[in-house]
């Protein structure tokens, strides 16, 4: 799967997802949300972020390849890995959907 990691996603997850066979890129430090979103769309990548601003109407109602919003403490990398593996292994059409991952549940928006 083609993924774009926001700068707020722990670097360990970049290598972890690559080891799982995903095509993963990371945004440049200091990139603005609008640029991040546009980059994900141009490259047909699902965005993985911790930034709830991507739930705003300027992104929510536009065509996109999926957004995963992680709401687990940044230091809890193992829980993030567990949930990402579970979500990405499901046979789900992520286009136009937002997946919110919390420590104890996953919500599809």
LINMO-V636095 format. One record per helix or strand of 3 or more residues. SS is the DSSP state (2 for helix, 1 for strand). FROM is the first residue (numbers start at 0). TO is the last residue. If there is no record, write none. Layout:
<<SS & FROM & TO> <SS & FROM & TO>>
This chain:
<<1 & 1 & 4> <2 & 10 & 18> <1 & 22 & 25> <2 & 32 & 41> <1 & 45 & 48> <2 & 51 & 54> <2 & 56 & 59> <1 & 66 & 69> <2 & 76 & 88> <1 & 97 & 100> <1 & 105 & 107>>
